[in-house]
């Protein structure tokens, strides 16, 4: 695997450890793919991550918990792009990976669906 670029990000409000249930406010850890995109998100552009994967689903079944599936790489909430890199001062998402609006524009442009990502 070749890394093209890294970004400083904000994660879920409870960033320590792998996402294990719908409302744990954690961000999935591991290898996933960008599998679709939303140009009309409540956030400035959004790239969906292929969570949950088969391993995540098996763990959820074993533990009797529900998993979410709307884990995205996205910019800031629409209208709040002026915050810029200050958003990184605190982990604020519900499990997504947040970058600045200019960064998501770059990612949107250069990262095709199917791209492998590691978080």
Secondary structure, DSSP 4 states (H G I P E B T S, - for coil): ---------B-BSS-SS---STTS-----SEEEEEEEETT-SBS-EEEE--S-HHHHHHHHHHT-------EEE-SBTT-GGGGGGGGGS--BSS-EE--HHHHHHHHHH--TT-EEE-
